Amino acid sequence: MDVSGRFQAKLGEIRARFVAGFDEKLAAAAAALHRASSSRSTQIERVEALTELRLFAHDLAGISPSLGFTELGQRASRLEETVLMALRADAASLAKTLPNITETFLAVAEAMPLQQDSATADVAKETPR
């Protein structure tokens, strides 16, 4: 196998590991979004949850295009920017941005190359719009 073939094979392995980890990462991000949206969460808990969601989006936006998931990377980048705007807002504005964050998160989930599990369906049902 030539260099190009070995590179493609290795890239295929990395891509497969990346895709295999989607369910777990998506579930963790959905849980963070749920905590950020919960009326039981304190302002500090909301900020921590949104920070976790931003890091998820940042990582996804960075690696996705390199592995051939351009659309996913673009949507993740939009999610990161949306979350950053919310984190910069005051408490009252933060509550108003949660539906937009949820919508952007669901767009990311739809772009993932695996079937969505119940975590994203739960976010869509439980988050106020």
C-alpha positions in Angstrom: 0.0 0.0 0.0 1.4 3.4 -1.0 1.6 6.5 1.3 -1.7 7.8 0.0 -3.4 4.5 0.7 -2.0 4.3 4.2 -3.1 7.8 4.9 -6.6 7.1 3.7 -6.8 3.9 5.7 -5.6 5.8 8.9 -8.1 8.6 8.2 -10.8 6.0 7.9 -9.9 4.6 11.3 -9.9 8.0 12.9 -13.2 8.8 11.3 -14.7 5.5 12.5 -13.6 6.2 16.1 -15.0 9.8 15.8 -18.4 8.5 14.6 -18.4 5.7 17.2 -18.2 8.3 20.0 -21.1 10.4 18.8 -23.8 8.9 20.9 -22.0 9.4 24.1 -20.9 13.0 23.3 -24.3 13.9 22.0 -26.0 12.5 25.2 -23.6 14.5 27.4 -24.2 17.7 25.4 -28.0 17.1 25.6 -27.7 16.6 29.4 -25.8 19.9 29.6 -28.5 21.7 27.6 -31.1 20.2 29.8 -29.3 21.5 32.9 -29.0 24.9 31.4 -32.7 25.0 30.6 -33.9 23.6 33.9 -35.9 26.0 36.1 -34.2 24.1 39.0 -30.7 25.2 38.0 -29.0 28.1 39.6 -27.4 30.8 37.5 -24.0 29.3 38.2 -25.2 25.8 37.2 -26.6 27.2 33.9 -23.3 28.9 33.1 -21.4 25.7 33.9 -23.7 23.7 31.7 -23.5 26.2 28.8 -19.7 26.2 29.1 -19.8 22.4 28.8 -22.0 22.7 25.7 -19.7 25.3 24.2 -16.7 23.1 24.6 -18.6 20.2 22.9 -19.5 22.5 20.0 -16.0 23.9 19.8 -14.4 20.5 19.6 -17.0 19.3 17.0 -16.5 22.5 14.9 -12.8 22.0 14.9 -12.4 18.3 13.9 -15.5 17.6 11.8 -14.5 19.3 8.6 -11.1 17.5 8.7 -12.9 14.2 8.7 -15.3 15.1 5.9 -18.2 16.3 8.0 -18.3 19.9 6.7 -22.0 20.5 7.4 -21.6 19.2 10.9 -18.6 21.5 11.5 -20.6 24.5 10.3 -23.5 23.8 12.5 -21.3 23.1 15.5 -19.6 26.5 14.9 -23.0 28.2 14.9 -23.9 26.4 18.1 -20.6 27.6 19.7 -21.3 31.2 18.7 -24.9 31.0 20.0 -23.8 29.7 23.3 -21.0 32.3 23.6 -23.5 35.0 23.0 -25.7 33.6 25.8 -22.7 33.3 28.2 -22.0 37.0 27.6 -25.6 38.0 28.3 -27.1 38.9 31.6 -29.4 36.5 33.5 -32.6 37.7 31.9 -31.3 37.6 28.4 -29.8 34.2 29.0 -33.3 32.7 29.6 -34.5 34.2 26.4 -31.7 32.7 24.3 -32.2 29.1 25.5 -34.8 28.3 22.8 -32.3 29.5 20.1 -29.6 27.4 21.7 -31.9 24.4 21.7 -32.8 24.9 18.0 -29.1 25.2 17.1 -28.2 22.1 19.1 -30.9 20.1 17.4 -29.5 21.2 14.0 -26.1 19.9 15.1 -27.7 16.6 16.1 -29.4 16.3 12.8 -26.1 16.7 10.9 -24.5 13.9 12.8 -24.0 10.8 10.6 -25.6 8.4 13.1 -29.2 8.0 14.1 -30.2 10.3 16.9 -31.0 8.6 20.1 -33.6 9.5 22.7 -31.3 12.2 24.2 -32.1 14.6 21.4 -35.7 13.8 21.4 -35.9 14.5 25.1 -34.2 17.9 24.6 -36.7 18.8 21.9 -39.7 17.9 24.1 -38.5 19.3 27.4 -37.0 22.6 26.4 -39.5 25.5 26.4 -39.7 27.4 23.1 
